[in-house]
Amino acid sequence: MSKQKLHQTNTRPANIYTYLLKSQKDGSYYTGITQNTDNRLMLHNSGKVVSTEGKKPWKIVYIKLHSSYEEARKHEKWLKKKNREYKDKLAG
């Protein structure tokens, strides 16, 4: 089911995550949302995500569980606007 359909129907997932990745190549960050963090990390590290393929390998440094797609998307947008210092602290 596409994100568009997921957003428009009442069959939304019970759990969806906001995640923060850190590139082990250059230390940059990538923020996203997913229902399966292990699978999503595998996709990033296998080069199947165009926007992150040049900076792999990646590691997950932060995950937050949400109860709705809308909540996760809002948090993702908010987190993307945070500066590097904030993300460094969040990553531990």
N, C-alpha and C positions, 0 to 999 in steps of 0.2 A: 504494500500500500504506500503510495507516495506521501510526502509531507503535506502536500496540498489536500489530498483526500483525508489524511489523518486529522488534519485541522478542521475539516468541514463536517466530519461525521461524529456521531455520539459513541463510536467504538474506539475511544482514545485509550492508550495504554495506561495501566495503573501506575507504572513506574517509568520514569524517564530521567536521565542524568545530564547535568551540565558537567563537562570535563575540561581540564586544562592540561595540555601537553607541553613538554619542554623538549626542544631539540637537543640531542646529545652532540650534534655537529657544531652548532653555533650558539646555543643557549637561548634562542628565540622561543616565543610562546605561540600556541594555537589554542583557541577556545572553540568548543562545539557542544552539540547535544546528541544523545543517542539513547537507545533502549538497552544496548549491549556494549559495555565499555571494553571488554576483552576483544570482541570481534572488531570493534571500531579501531582499536589500537593496531590490531593485525592489518587492517586495511591501510592505515596510515603508513605503517612500516614496510608494507609490501609494495608501496608506490602506486596504489590504486586510487589515491586521493590526489588529484593534480596539484592542488594548492600547497600540499605539504611534501611532495615527493623529493624535492631538491634539498630538504633539510633533515632527512631521516638519518639515523634512527631517532625515534621519539620515545619518551617515557611519560606515563600518566603521573602527574604530581598533585592533582586535586580532583575530587569527584564530589558532586552534591546531588542527592536524590530529590526529585520533585514528584508531586502527585498529578501534574498535568503538563501537557505540551506547552500551553500558554505560559505557565509559571517558569518552566525551563527556558523557553525562548526569551522571556523577559530578563532572566538572570544571565543568560548568555550575552545578550546585547549590553547589559550593564558591565559585565566582566570584561568584555572586549574593549571597553573604554578606559579601563584602569591602566595605570602606568606600570612600567617594568618593576619599580621598587615594590609596589603593592603585590604584584604577581610573584616576585621573589619571596616575599614574606609568606604569602599563601602557600607557596610550594614547599616552604620549610627549608 
